[in-house]
Amino acid sequence: MNANWEEILKNRLELYGHRNWHLVADSAYPAQSKPGIETIVADADHTTVLERVKTILGVCKHVMPNVYTDRELTFVREEDAPGVTSYREKTEHSIQWS
């Protein structure tokens, strides 16, 4: 767990150029272990992390986000996963870039 993930992200954004990737994923995302990959755990819910990343990237002039979400999320029914509709709405709001 890293309580200072936002500072780490800000520092990395200052160092890295346009060909570096920063991925925000939930805990179901497979662990990556190749050289050059750094995993930082944020102790917050997914939509909160997305909102904070959106704010941090909003002040970066050299980074333009591309947002991808799992297509499968649109097929999950509320009956099968209570709360998924609210989650989809929060996630959609969090990834809207203006």
C-alpha positions as CSV (number, residue, x, y, z in Angstrom):
1,M,0.0,0.0,0.0
2,N,1.3,3.4,-0.9
3,A,-0.3,6.4,0.7
4,N,1.8,8.8,-1.4
5,W,0.9,7.5,-4.8
6,E,-0.2,10.9,-6.0
7,E,3.2,12.4,-5.4
8,I,4.9,9.5,-7.1
9,L,2.7,9.9,-10.1
10,K,3.4,13.7,-10.3
11,N,7.1,13.0,-10.0
12,R,7.0,10.3,-12.8
13,L,5.0,12.6,-15.0
14,E,7.7,15.3,-14.8
15,L,10.4,12.7,-15.8
16,Y,8.7,10.7,-18.5
17,G,7.8,11.7,-22.0
18,H,5.0,11.0,-24.4
19,R,5.8,7.4,-25.0
20,N,5.5,6.2,-21.4
21,W,2.3,4.6,-20.2
22,H,0.5,5.1,-16.9
23,L,-2.1,2.6,-16.3
24,V,-4.9,2.9,-13.7
25,A,-6.4,-0.6,-13.1
26,D,-8.3,-2.4,-10.5
27,S,-7.0,-5.2,-8.4
28,A,-8.2,-7.8,-11.0
29,Y,-5.6,-6.6,-13.5
30,P,-2.8,-9.2,-13.8
31,A,0.5,-8.3,-12.1
32,Q,3.3,-7.2,-14.5
33,S,6.9,-8.0,-13.8
34,K,9.0,-7.0,-16.8
35,P,11.9,-4.6,-16.3
36,G,10.8,-1.0,-16.4
37,I,7.3,-1.7,-15.0
38,E,6.5,-0.1,-11.7
39,T,3.4,-0.9,-9.7
40,I,2.1,1.6,-7.3
41,V,-0.9,0.7,-5.1
42,A,-3.4,3.5,-4.3
43,D,-5.3,3.0,-1.1
44,A,-8.6,4.4,-2.5
45,D,-11.5,3.3,-4.5
46,H,-11.2,3.1,-8.3
47,T,-13.3,6.1,-9.1
48,T,-11.5,8.3,-6.6
49,V,-8.2,7.3,-8.1
50,L,-9.5,8.1,-11.6
51,E,-10.7,11.5,-10.5
52,R,-7.3,12.3,-8.9
53,V,-5.4,11.1,-11.9
54,K,-7.7,13.2,-14.1
55,T,-6.9,16.3,-12.0
56,I,-3.1,15.6,-12.0
57,L,-3.0,15.1,-15.7
58,G,-5.1,18.2,-16.3
59,V,-2.1,20.4,-15.4
60,C,0.4,18.4,-17.6
61,K,1.0,20.1,-20.9
62,H,3.1,17.2,-22.3
63,V,0.7,14.3,-21.6
64,M,-2.6,13.6,-23.4
65,P,-4.6,10.8,-21.9
66,N,-6.2,8.0,-23.9
67,V,-8.9,6.2,-21.8
68,Y,-9.8,2.6,-22.4
69,T,-12.3,0.6,-20.4
70,D,-13.3,-3.1,-20.5
71,R,-16.1,-3.6,-23.0
72,E,-17.4,-6.4,-20.8
73,L,-18.5,-3.9,-18.2
74,T,-21.4,-2.8,-20.4
75,F,-22.8,-6.3,-20.3
76,V,-22.8,-6.8,-16.5
77,R,-26.4,-6.7,-15.2
78,E,-27.3,-5.0,-11.9
79,E,-29.0,-8.3,-10.8
80,D,-25.7,-10.1,-11.2
81,A,-23.5,-7.4,-9.6
82,P,-25.4,-5.0,-7.4
83,G,-24.0,-1.5,-7.6
84,V,-22.6,-2.0,-11.1
85,T,-24.8,0.7,-12.6
86,S,-23.6,3.3,-10.1
87,Y,-20.1,2.2,-10.7
88,R,-20.4,2.6,-14.5
89,E,-21.9,6.1,-14.0
90,K,-19.1,7.2,-11.7
91,T,-16.4,5.7,-13.9
92,E,-17.9,7.3,-17.0
93,H,-17.9,10.7,-15.2
94,S,-14.3,10.2,-14.0
95,I,-12.9,9.5,-17.5
96,Q,-14.6,12.4,-19.3
97,W,-11.7,14.7,-20.4
98,S,-12.5,18.2,-21.4
